[in-house]
């Protein structure tokens, strides 16, 4: 599987959606995403909570975990909208988002009741990793069992950081909008790696493009081997 992190950021690397929409209100982010040719797109729990899930969390009556690697294919499609929800907390008003079937990835510690609820809603899911999601195995299942060969990680900073730490990114696609955030505590493109001694990830620049009619730059990098 080929995996791209694709993000819009301010000059100071912040990714708050309301802010990025203010500094670049056009659709160039989505135009670039289309050009990346990644039919399957993945977001972390916080991003999905903000944009797609119900406001009230799912609370299992029976908290017995599924306790093993398992998956359910509710629908086969050319691409999926993928949500990473380790503990099974998000409730879904629909089984389809952005014109694509929803697929939820959880850990094996997720209550079986939650996964059974997804099944009844015609939502695909993957449970993998004892207490934390095993991203390597999840991506392998996503490719082999669901047919996803190109995937874009599109939000937010912690899920980008998790894919970076796992060494799963083949490309980093960054759009720099013409503005500065500067507010304390705002998330950055890659965030949440709890290892102060981790070395920087070195990149090789592949292309730079000024998006037509804007002051936004599109930079594409690959990790150095």
Secondary structure, DSSP 8 states (H G I E B T S, - for coil): -EEEEEEEE-TT-B--HHHHHHH--SSHHHHHHHHHT-SEEEE-HHHHHHHTS-SS----SS--B--S-EEE-S---S-EEEEE-TT-----S-SEETTEEEEEEE-TTSBHHHHHHHHHTT-EEEE-SSSS--HHHHHHHHHHHH---EEEE-S-HHHHHHHHHTT--SEEEEEE-S-----TT--BSS-----TT-----EEEEEEEE-TTSS-EEEEEEE--
